[in-house]
Amino acid sequence: MARKDIEIQRKNMIDTARKYGMNATETIRCSQELDHLLNQELKMNTAPSQDDTLQTN
């Protein structure tokens, strides 16, 4: 997944909202898909690396 995918989905959501309205089912679906992409991006960027984990003896 890339930021490009997020930007494409964001544009799609905005275009859909302009066409159908903010509360339309299509717009809400686009928003949920965008949320999913953003959550995936957040998880990828906040997952601890092996260097960040605590070392126990």
PQR file with spaces between the fields and no chain letter, atoms N, CA, C, O and H, PARSE charges and radii, in Angstrom:
ATOM       1  N    MET     1       0.853   -1.181    0.000 -0.4000 1.5000
ATOM       2  CA   MET     1       0.000    0.000    0.000 -0.0000 2.0000
ATOM       3  C    MET     1       0.897    1.242    0.000  0.5500 1.7000
ATOM       4  O    MET     1       1.959    1.264    0.622 -0.5500 1.4000
ATOM       5  N    ALA     2       0.456    2.233   -0.686 -0.4000 1.5000
ATOM       6  CA   ALA     2       1.253    3.450   -0.791 -0.0000 2.0000
ATOM       7  C    ALA     2       0.386    4.669   -0.526  0.5500 1.7000
ATOM       8  O    ALA     2      -0.843    4.611   -0.555 -0.5500 1.4000
ATOM       9  H    ALA     2      -0.406    2.215   -1.191  0.4000 1.0000
ATOM      10  N    ARG     3       1.056    5.749   -0.273 -0.4000 1.5000
ATOM      11  CA   ARG     3       0.330    7.010   -0.086 -0.0000 2.0000
ATOM      12  C    ARG     3      -0.487    7.352   -1.323  0.5500 1.7000
ATOM      13  O    ARG     3      -1.524    8.009   -1.231 -0.5500 1.4000
ATOM      14  H    ARG     3       2.055    5.796   -0.249  0.4000 1.0000
ATOM      15  N    LYS     4      -0.018    6.909   -2.466 -0.4000 1.5000
ATOM      16  CA   LYS     4      -0.747    7.156   -3.711 -0.0000 2.0000
ATOM      17  C    LYS     4      -2.150    6.550   -3.624  0.5500 1.7000
ATOM      18  O    LYS     4      -3.122    7.171   -4.052 -0.5500 1.4000
ATOM      19  H    LYS     4       0.825    6.376   -2.541  0.4000 1.0000
ATOM      20  N    ASP     5      -2.254    5.347   -3.075 -0.4000 1.5000
ATOM      21  CA   ASP     5      -3.559    4.694   -2.908 -0.0000 2.0000
ATOM      22  C    ASP     5      -4.468    5.518   -2.004  0.5500 1.7000
ATOM      23  O    ASP     5      -5.666    5.640   -2.263 -0.5500 1.4000
ATOM      24  H    ASP     5      -1.464    4.842   -2.727  0.4000 1.0000
ATOM      25  N    ILE     6      -3.900    6.079   -0.953 -0.4000 1.5000
ATOM      26  CA   ILE     6      -4.675    6.905   -0.022 -0.0000 2.0000
ATOM      27  C    ILE     6      -5.181    8.153   -0.735  0.5500 1.7000
ATOM      28  O    ILE     6      -6.347    8.523   -0.597 -0.5500 1.4000
ATOM      29  H    ILE     6      -2.927    5.980   -0.743  0.4000 1.0000
ATOM      30  N    GLU     7      -4.310    8.794   -1.489 -0.4000 1.5000
ATOM      31  CA   GLU     7      -4.714   10.008   -2.203 -0.0000 2.0000
ATOM      32  C    GLU     7      -5.773    9.717   -3.261  0.5500 1.7000
ATOM      33  O    GLU     7      -6.693   10.511   -3.451 -0.5500 1.4000
ATOM      34  H    GLU     7      -3.363    8.494   -1.601  0.4000 1.0000
ATOM      35  N    ILE     8      -5.651    8.595   -3.943 -0.4000 1.5000
ATOM      36  CA   ILE     8      -6.659    8.204   -4.937 -0.0000 2.0000
ATOM      37  C    ILE     8      -8.003    7.990   -4.257  0.5500 1.7000
ATOM      38  O    ILE     8      -9.030    8.456   -4.750 -0.5500 1.4000
ATOM      39  H    ILE     8      -4.904    7.949   -3.789  0.4000 1.0000
ATOM      40  N    GLN     9      -8.003    7.286   -3.123 -0.4000 1.5000
ATOM      41  CA   GLN     9      -9.255    7.022   -2.415 -0.0000 2.0000
ATOM      42  C    GLN     9      -9.846    8.305   -1.841  0.5500 1.7000
ATOM      43  O    GLN     9     -11.065    8.476   -1.833 -0.5500 1.4000
ATOM      44  H    GLN     9      -7.169    6.908   -2.723  0.4000 1.0000
ATOM      45  N    ARG    10      -8.996    9.201   -1.365 -0.4000 1.5000
ATOM      46  CA   ARG    10      -9.472   10.479   -0.837 -0.0000 2.0000
ATOM      47  C    ARG    10     -10.164   11.287   -1.943  0.5500 1.7000
ATOM      48  O    ARG    10     -11.235   11.853   -1.726 -0.5500 1.4000
ATOM      49  H    ARG    10      -8.005    9.062   -1.371  0.4000 1.0000
ATOM      50  N    LYS    11      -9.549   11.335   -3.117 -0.4000 1.5000
ATOM      51  CA   LYS    11     -10.153   12.049   -4.242 -0.0000 2.0000
ATOM      52  C    LYS    11     -11.472   11.392   -4.643  0.5500 1.7000
ATOM      53  O    LYS    11     -12.452   12.080   -4.930 -0.5500 1.4000
ATOM      54  H    LYS    11      -8.678   10.875   -3.293  0.4000 1.0000
ATOM      55  N    ASN    12     -11.493   10.082   -4.663 -0.4000 1.5000
ATOM      56  CA   ASN    12     -12.712    9.351   -4.995 -0.0000 2.0000
ATOM      57  C    ASN    12     -13.828    9.689   -4.011  0.5500 1.7000
ATOM      58  O    ASN    12     -14.973    9.894   -4.415 -0.5500 1.4000
ATOM      59  H    ASN    12     -10.697    9.523   -4.430  0.4000 1.0000
ATOM      60  N    MET    13     -13.500    9.747   -2.723 -0.4000 1.5000
ATOM      61  CA   MET    13     -14.494   10.076   -1.707 -0.0000 2.0000
ATOM      62  C    MET    13     -15.031   11.497   -1.904  0.5500 1.7000
ATOM      63  O    MET    13     -16.238   11.726   -1.819 -0.5500 1.4000
ATOM      64  H    MET    13     -12.570    9.580   -2.395  0.4000 1.0000
ATOM      65  N    ILE    14     -14.141   12.438   -2.165 -0.4000 1.5000
ATOM      66  CA   ILE    14     -14.564   13.831   -2.370 -0.0000 2.0000
ATOM      67  C    ILE    14     -15.455   13.944   -3.598  0.5500 1.7000
ATOM      68  O    ILE    14     -16.493   14.605   -3.558 -0.5500 1.4000
ATOM      69  H    ILE    14     -13.160   12.253   -2.233  0.4000 1.0000
ATOM      70  N    ASP    15     -15.053   13.302   -4.684 -0.4000 1.5000
ATOM      71  CA   ASP    15     -15.867   13.332   -5.906 -0.0000 2.0000
ATOM      72  C    ASP    15     -17.239   12.707   -5.673  0.5500 1.7000
ATOM      73  O    ASP    15     -18.250   13.217   -6.154 -0.5500 1.4000
ATOM      74  H    ASP    15     -14.210   12.765   -4.716  0.4000 1.0000
ATOM      75  N    THR    16     -17.267   11.612   -4.942 -0.4000 1.5000
ATOM      76  CA   THR    16     -18.530   10.937   -4.644 -0.0000 2.0000
ATOM      77  C    THR    16     -19.416   11.815   -3.771  0.5500 1.7000
ATOM      78  O    THR    16     -20.624   11.892   -3.991 -0.5500 1.4000
ATOM      79  H    THR    16     -16.446   11.197   -4.552  0.4000 1.0000
ATOM      80  N    ALA    17     -18.828   12.474   -2.789 -0.4000 1.5000
ATOM      81  CA   ALA    17     -19.601   13.367   -1.913 -0.0000 2.0000
ATOM      82  C    ALA    17     -20.189   14.531   -2.698  0.5500 1.7000
ATOM      83  O    ALA    17     -21.328   14.932   -2.458 -0.5500 1.4000
ATOM      84  H    ALA    17     -17.846   12.412   -2.609  0.4000 1.0000
ATOM      85  N    ARG    18     -19.428   15.064   -3.621 -0.4000 1.5000
ATOM      86  CA   ARG    18     -19.940   16.166   -4.447 -0.0000 2.0000
ATOM      87  C    ARG    18     -21.092   15.710   -5.338  0.5500 1.7000
ATOM      88  O    ARG    18     -22.041   16.457   -5.578 -0.5500 1.4000
ATOM      89  H    ARG    18     -18.503   14.738   -3.816  0.4000 1.0000
ATOM      90  N    LYS    19     -20.997   14.496   -5.815 -0.4000 1.5000
ATOM      91  CA   LYS    19     -22.013   13.977   -6.734 -0.0000 2.0000
ATOM      92  C    LYS    19     -23.280   13.535   -6.003  0.5500 1.7000
ATOM      93  O    LYS    19     -24.390   13.842   -6.440 -0.5500 1.4000
ATOM      94  H    LYS    19     -20.226   13.889   -5.620  0.4000 1.0000
ATOM      95  N    TYR    20     -23.115   12.811   -4.885 -0.4000 1.5000
ATOM      96  CA   TYR    20     -24.258   12.189   -4.209 -0.0000 2.0000
ATOM      97  C    TYR    20     -24.627   12.828   -2.872  0.5500 1.7000
ATOM      98  O    TYR    20     -25.724   12.607   -2.360 -0.5500 1.4000
ATOM      99  H    TYR    20     -22.214   12.562   -4.530  0.4000 1.0000
ATOM     100  N    GLY    21     -23.713   13.622   -2.302 -0.4000 1.5000
ATOM     101  CA   GLY    21     -23.957   14.213   -0.992 -0.0000 2.0000
ATOM     102  C    GLY    21     -23.156   13.517    0.094  0.5500 1.7000
ATOM     103  O    GLY    21     -22.715   12.378   -0.060 -0.5500 1.4000
ATOM     104  H    GLY    21     -22.821   13.802   -2.718  0.4000 1.0000
ATOM     105  N    MET    22     -22.982   14.235    1.196 -0.4000 1.5000
ATOM     106  CA   MET    22     -22.149   13.739    2.298 -0.0000 2.0000
ATOM     107  C    MET    22     -22.712   12.499    2.988  0.5500 1.7000
ATOM     108  O    MET    22     -21.947   11.667    3.476 -0.5500 1.4000
ATOM     109  H    MET    22     -23.341   15.160    1.321  0.4000 1.0000
ATOM     110  N    ASN    23     -24.027   12.365    3.036 -0.4000 1.5000
ATOM     111  CA   ASN    23     -24.641   11.263    3.771 -0.0000 2.0000
ATOM     112  C    ASN    23     -25.059   10.101    2.886  0.5500 1.7000
ATOM     113  O    ASN    23     -25.713    9.171    3.357 -0.5500 1.4000
ATOM     114  H    ASN    23     -24.648   13.041    2.639  0.4000 1.0000
ATOM     115  N    ALA    24     -24.693   10.141    1.623 -0.4000 1.5000
ATOM     116  CA   ALA    24     -25.062    9.064    0.703 -0.0000 2.0000
ATOM     117  C    ALA    24     -24.298    7.786    1.042  0.5500 1.7000
ATOM     118  O    ALA    24     -23.162    7.829    1.514 -0.5500 1.4000
ATOM     119  H    ALA    24     -24.162   10.897    1.241  0.4000 1.0000
ATOM     120  N    THR    25     -24.940    6.665    0.796 -0.4000 1.5000
ATOM     121  CA   THR    25     -24.320    5.367    1.059 -0.0000 2.0000
ATOM     122  C    THR    25     -22.987    5.228    0.334  0.5500 1.7000
ATOM     123  O    THR    25     -22.023    4.710    0.897 -0.5500 1.4000
ATOM     124  H    THR    25     -25.863    6.631    0.413  0.4000 1.0000
ATOM     125  N    GLU    26     -22.930    5.684   -0.898 -0.4000 1.5000
ATOM     126  CA   GLU    26     -21.697    5.590   -1.683 -0.0000 2.0000
ATOM     127  C    GLU    26     -20.558    6.387   -1.040  0.5500 1.7000
ATOM     128  O    GLU    26     -19.414    5.935   -1.002 -0.5500 1.4000
ATOM     129  H    GLU    26     -23.713    6.105   -1.356  0.4000 1.0000
ATOM     130  N    THR    27     -20.887    7.567   -0.542 -0.4000 1.5000
ATOM     131  CA   THR    27     -19.880    8.419    0.102 -0.0000 2.0000
ATOM     132  C    THR    27     -19.393    7.781    1.396  0.5500 1.7000
ATOM     133  O    THR    27     -18.195    7.776    1.680 -0.5500 1.4000
ATOM     134  H    THR    27     -21.817    7.934   -0.573  0.4000 1.0000
ATOM     135  N    ILE    28     -20.306    7.253    2.166 -0.4000 1.5000
ATOM     136  CA   ILE    28     -19.932    6.600    3.429 -0.0000 2.0000
ATOM     137  C    ILE    28     -19.052    5.392    3.155  0.5500 1.7000
ATOM     138  O    ILE    28     -18.084    5.157    3.878 -0.5500 1.4000
ATOM     139  H    ILE    28     -21.279    7.257    1.935  0.4000 1.0000
ATOM     140  N    ARG    29     -19.370    4.634    2.132 -0.4000 1.5000
ATOM     141  CA   ARG    29     -18.559    3.472    1.772 -0.0000 2.0000
ATOM     142  C    ARG    29     -17.140    3.918    1.388  0.5500 1.7000
ATOM     143  O    ARG    29     -16.159    3.303    1.805 -0.5500 1.4000
ATOM     144  H    ARG    29     -20.156    4.825    1.545  0.4000 1.0000
ATOM     145  N    CYS    30     -17.039    4.977    0.600 -0.4000 1.5000
ATOM     146  CA   CYS    30     -15.721    5.512    0.224 -0.0000 2.0000
ATOM     147  C    CYS    30     -14.949    5.973    1.455  0.5500 1.7000
ATOM     148  O    CYS    30     -13.744    5.744    1.561 -0.5500 1.4000
ATOM     149  H    CYS    30     -17.836    5.477    0.260  0.4000 1.0000
ATOM     150  N    SER    31     -15.640    6.618    2.377 -0.4000 1.5000
ATOM     151  CA   SER    31     -15.014    7.090    3.604 -0.0000 2.0000
ATOM     152  C    SER    31     -14.493    5.920    4.436  0.5500 1.7000
ATOM     153  O    SER    31     -13.399    5.992    4.995 -0.5500 1.4000
ATOM     154  H    SER    31     -16.619    6.804    2.291  0.4000 1.0000
ATOM     155  N    GLN    32     -15.261    4.860    4.517 -0.4000 1.5000
ATOM     156  CA   GLN    32     -14.842    3.684    5.276 -0.0000 2.0000
ATOM     157  C    GLN    32     -13.629    3.020    4.629  0.5500 1.7000
ATOM     158  O    GLN    32     -12.729    2.552    5.326 -0.5500 1.4000
ATOM     159  H    GLN    32     -16.150    4.801    4.063  0.4000 1.0000
ATOM     160  N    GLU    33     -13.606    2.981    3.300 -0.4000 1.5000
ATOM     161  CA   GLU    33     -12.453    2.419    2.601 -0.0000 2.0000
ATOM     162  C    GLU    33     -11.210    3.273    2.843  0.5500 1.7000
ATOM     163  O    GLU    33     -10.113    2.745    3.025 -0.5500 1.4000
ATOM     164  H    GLU    33     -14.337    3.361    2.734  0.4000 1.0000
ATOM     165  N    LEU    34     -11.387    4.590    2.842 -0.4000 1.5000
ATOM     166  CA   LEU    34     -10.272    5.489    3.137 -0.0000 2.0000
ATOM     167  C    LEU    34      -9.791    5.283    4.570  0.5500 1.7000
ATOM     168  O    LEU    34      -8.586    5.237    4.816 -0.5500 1.4000
ATOM     169  H    LEU    34     -12.278    5.019    2.694  0.4000 1.0000
ATOM     170  N    ASP    35     -10.710    5.160    5.508 -0.4000 1.5000
ATOM     171  CA   ASP    35     -10.343    4.892    6.906 -0.0000 2.0000
ATOM     172  C    ASP    35      -9.507    3.622    7.011  0.5500 1.7000
ATOM     173  O    ASP    35      -8.511    3.582    7.734 -0.5500 1.4000
ATOM     174  H    ASP    35     -11.689    5.197    5.308  0.4000 1.0000
ATOM     175  N    HIS    36      -9.914    2.595    6.291 -0.4000 1.5000
ATOM     176  CA   HIS    36      -9.196    1.319    6.310 -0.0000 2.0000
ATOM     177  C    HIS    36      -7.754    1.507    5.808  0.5500 1.7000
ATOM     178  O    HIS    36      -6.808    1.011    6.421 -0.5500 1.4000
ATOM     179  H    HIS    36     -10.723    2.628    5.704  0.4000 1.0000
ATOM     180  N    LEU    37      -7.598    2.221    4.695 -0.4000 1.5000
ATOM     181  CA   LEU    37      -6.260    2.475    4.161 -0.0000 2.0000
ATOM     182  C    LEU    37      -5.414    3.285    5.139  0.5500 1.7000
ATOM     183  O    LEU    37      -4.234    2.993    5.336 -0.5500 1.4000
ATOM     184  H    LEU    37      -8.366    2.624    4.197  0.4000 1.0000
ATOM     185  N    LEU    38      -6.017    4.297    5.746 -0.4000 1.5000
ATOM     186  CA   LEU    38      -5.287    5.126    6.710 -0.0000 2.0000
ATOM     187  C    LEU    38      -4.884    4.320    7.942  0.5500 1.7000
ATOM     188  O    LEU    38      -3.782    4.494    8.462 -0.5500 1.4000
ATOM     189  H    LEU    38      -6.975    4.534    5.586  0.4000 1.0000
ATOM     190  N    ASN    39      -5.761    3.447    8.408 -0.4000 1.5000
ATOM     191  CA   ASN    39      -5.437    2.604    9.565 -0.0000 2.0000
ATOM     192  C    ASN    39      -4.299    1.646    9.242  0.5500 1.7000
ATOM     193  O    ASN    39      -3.424    1.419   10.077 -0.5500 1.4000
ATOM     194  H    ASN    39      -6.657    3.306    7.986  0.4000 1.0000
ATOM     195  N    GLN    40      -4.305    1.081    8.031 -0.4000 1.5000
ATOM     196  CA   GLN    40      -3.208    0.204    7.619 -0.0000 2.0000
ATOM     197  C    GLN    40      -1.889    0.969    7.598  0.5500 1.7000
ATOM     198  O    GLN    40      -0.867    0.476    8.075 -0.5500 1.4000
ATOM     199  H    GLN    40      -5.016    1.266    7.353  0.4000 1.0000
ATOM     200  N    GLU    41      -1.922    2.173    7.042 -0.4000 1.5000
ATOM     201  CA   GLU    41      -0.716    3.010    6.983 -0.0000 2.0000
ATOM     202  C    GLU    41      -0.215    3.324    8.392  0.5500 1.7000
ATOM     203  O    GLU    41       0.987    3.260    8.653 -0.5500 1.4000
ATOM     204  H    GLU    41      -2.752    2.574    6.655  0.4000 1.0000
ATOM     205  N    LEU    42      -1.115    3.655    9.280 -0.4000 1.5000
ATOM     206  CA   LEU    42      -0.741    3.958   10.660 -0.0000 2.0000
ATOM     207  C    LEU    42      -0.110    2.748   11.338  0.5500 1.7000
ATOM     208  O    LEU    42       0.903    2.882   12.025 -0.5500 1.4000
ATOM     209  H    LEU    42      -2.090    3.707    9.068  0.4000 1.0000
ATOM     210  N    LYS    43      -0.692    1.581   11.153 -0.4000 1.5000
ATOM     211  CA   LYS    43      -0.135    0.363   11.755 -0.0000 2.0000
ATOM     212  C    LYS    43       1.263    0.082   11.227  0.5500 1.7000
ATOM     213  O    LYS    43       2.154   -0.304   11.984 -0.5500 1.4000
ATOM     214  H    LYS    43      -1.515    1.472   10.595  0.4000 1.0000
ATOM     215  N    MET    44       1.453    0.276    9.928 -0.4000 1.5000
ATOM     216  CA   MET    44       2.768    0.022    9.335 -0.0000 2.0000
ATOM     217  C    MET    44       3.813    0.993    9.869  0.5500 1.7000
ATOM     218  O    MET    44       4.976    0.625   10.039 -0.5500 1.4000
ATOM     219  H    MET    44       0.730    0.590    9.313  0.4000 1.0000
ATOM     220  N    ASN    45       3.406    2.225   10.133 -0.4000 1.5000
ATOM     221  CA   ASN    45       4.355    3.244   10.577 -0.0000 2.0000
ATOM     222  C    ASN    45       4.574    3.256   12.078  0.5500 1.7000
ATOM     223  O    ASN    45       5.519    3.888   12.551 -0.5500 1.4000
ATOM     224  H    ASN    45       2.462    2.524    9.995  0.4000 1.0000
ATOM     225  N    THR    46       3.732    2.579   12.840 -0.4000 1.5000
ATOM     226  CA   THR    46       3.892    2.577   14.293 -0.0000 2.0000
ATOM     227  C    THR    46       4.264    1.213   14.848  0.5500 1.7000
ATOM     228  O    THR    46       4.463    1.076   16.055 -0.5500 1.4000
ATOM     229  H    THR    46       2.965    2.065   12.456  0.4000 1.0000
ATOM     230  N    ALA    47       4.362    0.206   13.997 -0.4000 1.5000
ATOM     231  CA   ALA    47       4.740   -1.122   14.471 -0.0000 2.0000
ATOM     232  C    ALA    47       6.183   -1.063   14.968  0.5500 1.7000
ATOM     233  O    ALA    47       7.056   -0.537   14.278 -0.5500 1.4000
ATOM     234  H    ALA    47       4.200    0.318   13.016  0.4000 1.0000
ATOM     235  N    PRO    48       6.434   -1.600   16.161 -0.5600 1.5000
ATOM     236  CA   PRO    48       7.801   -1.540   16.685  0.2800 2.0000
ATOM     237  C    PRO    48       8.736   -2.424   15.864  0.5500 1.7000
ATOM     238  O    PRO    48       8.386   -3.544   15.493 -0.5500 1.4000
ATOM     239  N    SER    49       9.902   -1.915   15.594 -0.4000 1.5000
ATOM     240  CA   SER    49      10.904   -2.720   14.909 -0.0000 2.0000
ATOM     241  C    SER    49      11.641   -3.541   15.955  0.5500 1.7000
ATOM     242  O    SER    49      11.467   -3.321   17.153 -0.5500 1.4000
ATOM     243  H    SER    49      10.186   -1.005   15.896  0.4000 1.0000
ATOM     244  N    GLN    50      12.450   -4.473   15.518 -0.4000 1.5000
ATOM     245  CA   GLN    50      13.195   -5.287   16.474 -0.0000 2.0000
ATOM     246  C    GLN    50      14.151   -4.429   17.295  0.5500 1.7000
ATOM     247  O    GLN    50      14.437   -4.751   18.448 -0.5500 1.4000
ATOM     248  H    GLN    50      12.591   -4.652   14.545  0.4000 1.0000
ATOM     249  N    ASP    51      14.639   -3.355   16.719 -0.4000 1.5000
ATOM     250  CA   ASP    51      15.539   -2.467   17.449 -0.0000 2.0000
ATOM     251  C    ASP    51      14.818   -1.734   18.575  0.5500 1.7000
ATOM     252  O    ASP    51      15.440   -1.349   19.566 -0.5500 1.4000
ATOM     253  H    ASP    51      14.406   -3.093   15.782  0.4000 1.0000
ATOM     254  N    ASP    52      13.501   -1.538   18.425 -0.4000 1.5000
ATOM     255  CA   ASP    52      12.734   -0.784   19.407 -0.0000 2.0000
ATOM     256  C    ASP    52      12.206   -1.644   20.552  0.5500 1.7000
ATOM     257  O    ASP    52      11.753   -1.103   21.561 -0.5500 1.4000
ATOM     258  H    ASP    52      12.996   -1.851   17.621  0.4000 1.0000
ATOM     259  N    THR    53      12.254   -2.955   20.421 -0.4000 1.5000
ATOM     260  CA   THR    53      11.705   -3.819   21.459 -0.0000 2.0000
ATOM     261  C    THR    53      12.690   -3.937   22.615  0.5500 1.7000
ATOM     262  O    THR    53      13.901   -3.802   22.440 -0.5500 1.4000
ATOM     263  H    THR    53      12.622   -3.394   19.601  0.4000 1.0000
ATOM     264  N    LEU    54      12.148   -4.190   23.788 -0.4000 1.5000
ATOM     265  CA   LEU    54      12.991   -4.344   24.972 -0.0000 2.0000
ATOM     266  C    LEU    54      13.754   -5.657   24.905  0.5500 1.7000
ATOM     267  O    LEU    54      13.212   -6.690   24.514 -0.5500 1.4000
ATOM     268  H    LEU    54      11.164   -4.299   23.931  0.4000 1.0000
ATOM     269  N    GLN    55      14.990   -5.598   25.283 -0.4000 1.5000
ATOM     270  CA   GLN    55      15.816   -6.789   25.342 -0.0000 2.0000
ATOM     271  C    GLN    55      15.876   -7.252   26.794  0.5500 1.7000
ATOM     272  O    GLN    55      16.157   -6.459   27.693 -0.5500 1.4000
ATOM     273  H    GLN    55      15.430   -4.758   25.600  0.4000 1.0000
ATOM     274  N    THR    56      15.612   -8.533   27.019 -0.4000 1.5000
ATOM     275  CA   THR    56      15.711   -9.074   28.378 -0.0000 2.0000
ATOM     276  C    THR    56      16.879  -10.035   28.438  0.5500 1.7000
ATOM     277  O    THR    56      17.196  -10.704   27.455 -0.5500 1.4000
ATOM     278  H    THR    56      15.384   -9.177   26.289  0.4000 1.0000
ATOM     279  N    ASN    57      17.518  -10.101   29.592 -0.4000 1.5000
ATOM     280  CA   ASN    57      18.672  -10.991   29.764 -0.0000 2.0000
ATOM     281  C    ASN    57      18.266  -12.271   30.379  0.5500 1.7000
ATOM     282  O    ASN    57      19.106  -13.143   30.599 -0.5500 1.4000
ATOM     283  H    ASN    57      17.260   -9.557   30.391  0.4000 1.0000
